[in-house]
Amino acid sequence: MRTIIDLPDCQIEALRLIEVRKNVSRAELVRQAIAQYVVQYAESPDAFGAWKAKTPAQKKAKDGVTIQRKLRAEWDR
């Protein structure tokens, strides 16, 4: 997939220097940088959607339905 991005001149120059040193294309450098970023900032494989455990009980529970039932049980009080 092609993507167009705008980079400041200082970053373009830095990429040019790295291109020469590593003997790879700018596109390859950008692909490598994005791959590293994704690994660093990607959520853990068992996390999905907007739910994020906030309490120790929620962190221990593996099933979202169990957490949901516990939260709804509080409504009856």
N, C-alpha and C positions, 0 to 999 in steps of 0.2 A: 504494500500500500504506500502510496506517496503522500507525504505531508509537507506542507509549506510552513516554515517558521521564520521569524525575523530575529536575527541575532545582532548584538552590537558589534561594531568594528573590532573592538579589543578581543572579543571571543572568537571572531573569525580569524584574526591574526594568531591567536593562541592555537586554534585548531590547525592552521597552516603549518606552524612550527612542529606540532605533534605529528602531522601527516608525513612530513619529511623525515623526522626522526624514526618513526615506526614503519615507514614505507607502506602506508595504507591510505585508502581514500577517506575523504571527509565523511562520506555517507557511512562508511564502516565505523569510523570513530563515533559518530552519533548513535549508531545501532548499539555499539558496545556500551556507551554511556547510559543509554536508556535501559539496556538489559541490567546493568548494575543498579540503577535507580529502582527498577521494578523489584529486584530481589531484596533490596534494602528496605523498601517501604511497603511491600505487599503484605496484606493481612495473612494471618496464619491460615493454613488450609481448612481448619475446622470452623473458621468464622465465615458467616455468610449473612448478607443483608445488613440492616441497620442495627440489629440487636448487639449489644455489648454488655457482658456481665459486669456488674458494678459492686456486687456484694460477694463475700466468700461462698455463700450458699448458691448463688447464681453461677459462680465459677465452677463449683463442684458438679452441678447438674449438667448432664449431657443432653438432656431432652428439653426442647423449648416448651413442649406441652406441659411438662411437669412444672416448670417455672410459671407458665401462664395460669395453671390451676391454683398454684400457691398464691399468686397475686390476686386472683379473683376471689379466693377464699377470704381474703381480708375485707372484701366489700360487704360480707354478711355480718360483720361485727357491729 
